[in-house]
């Protein structure tokens, strides 16, 4: 669970500064996709269950980070939702439900 520990401080910094300007939601996209692929791979070829748990915890941590980014959106995120889709602002949405629906 060590990889998730770094996000605790980043979450705290975003909460204190009330700005998510230092965090890119694309990091969350990459980590969510990578960990979902790892989970799907586990069903085909079993590996250590600790790695499986780590993937689940990382996905949860990234959704928590996305939630705080939606609480304190950057200028690019403001007003963007999945239903107002624009390729230039893909994955820079203002509400968490847009991230979950994509």
C-alpha positions as CSV (number, residue, x, y, z in Angstrom):
1,X,0.0,0.0,0.0
2,X,3.1,2.2,0.0
3,X,2.4,3.8,-3.5
4,X,-0.9,5.3,-2.1
5,X,0.9,7.1,0.8
6,X,2.2,9.8,-1.4
7,X,-1.3,10.9,-2.3
8,X,-2.2,11.5,1.4
9,X,0.1,14.5,1.5
10,X,-1.0,15.7,-1.9
11,X,-4.7,15.5,-0.8
12,X,-3.8,17.5,2.3
13,X,-2.0,20.2,0.3
14,X,-5.0,20.5,-2.1
15,X,-7.3,20.7,0.9
16,X,-5.2,23.4,2.6
17,X,-4.6,25.5,-0.5
18,X,-8.2,25.0,-1.8
19,X,-6.7,24.6,-5.3
20,X,-6.1,21.5,-7.4
21,X,-3.8,23.3,-9.7
22,X,-0.8,21.1,-8.9
23,X,-2.6,17.8,-9.7
24,X,-3.4,16.5,-13.2
25,X,-6.5,14.4,-13.5
26,X,-4.7,12.6,-16.3
27,X,-2.5,10.9,-13.7
28,X,-5.7,9.5,-12.2
29,X,-6.8,8.3,-15.7
30,X,-3.6,6.5,-16.3
31,X,-3.5,4.9,-12.8
32,X,-7.1,3.8,-12.9
33,X,-6.8,2.2,-16.3
34,X,-3.5,0.5,-15.4
35,X,-4.9,-0.9,-12.2
36,X,-8.1,-2.1,-13.9
37,X,-6.0,-3.9,-16.4
38,X,-4.0,-5.5,-13.6
39,X,-7.3,-6.6,-11.9
40,X,-8.6,-8.1,-15.2
41,X,-5.3,-9.9,-15.7
42,X,-5.6,-11.4,-12.2
43,X,-8.7,-13.3,-13.3
44,X,-6.9,-14.9,-16.2
45,X,-3.6,-15.6,-14.5
46,X,-3.6,-15.5,-10.7
47,X,-0.7,-13.6,-9.0
48,X,-0.1,-12.4,-5.5
49,X,-3.3,-11.3,-3.9
50,X,-1.4,-8.4,-2.2
51,X,-0.9,-6.9,-5.7
52,X,-4.6,-7.3,-6.3
53,X,-5.4,-5.5,-3.1
54,X,-2.9,-2.8,-4.0
55,X,-4.7,-2.2,-7.3
56,X,-8.1,-1.9,-5.6
57,X,-6.7,0.6,-3.0
58,X,-5.0,2.6,-5.8
59,X,-8.2,2.9,-7.7
60,X,-10.0,4.1,-4.6
61,X,-7.3,6.6,-3.9
62,X,-7.5,8.0,-7.4
63,X,-11.3,8.4,-7.1
64,X,-10.7,10.3,-3.9
65,X,-8.2,12.5,-5.6
66,X,-10.6,13.1,-8.4
67,X,-13.3,14.0,-5.9
68,X,-11.1,16.7,-4.3
69,X,-10.1,18.0,-7.7
70,X,-13.8,18.4,-8.4
71,X,-14.3,20.2,-5.1
72,X,-11.6,22.7,-6.0
73,X,-11.6,22.7,-9.8
74,X,-8.9,24.4,-11.9
75,X,-9.9,27.0,-14.5
76,X,-9.8,24.4,-17.2
77,X,-12.2,22.1,-15.3
78,X,-14.8,24.8,-14.6
79,X,-18.1,24.2,-16.5
80,X,-16.9,21.0,-18.2
81,X,-19.0,17.8,-17.8
82,X,-19.3,14.6,-19.8
83,X,-22.5,15.9,-21.3
84,X,-20.8,19.0,-22.6
85,X,-18.1,16.9,-24.2
86,X,-15.2,18.6,-25.9
87,X,-12.1,16.7,-27.0
88,X,-9.8,19.5,-25.8
89,X,-11.1,19.3,-22.3
90,X,-11.5,15.5,-22.1
91,X,-10.9,14.2,-18.6
92,X,-11.0,17.7,-17.1
93,X,-14.5,17.7,-15.8
94,X,-16.0,19.6,-12.9
95,X,-18.1,16.9,-11.3
96,X,-17.2,13.4,-10.1
97,X,-20.2,11.7,-11.8
98,X,-18.6,12.6,-15.2
99,X,-15.5,10.8,-14.2
100,X,-17.4,7.7,-13.1
101,X,-19.6,7.6,-16.2
102,X,-16.8,7.8,-18.7
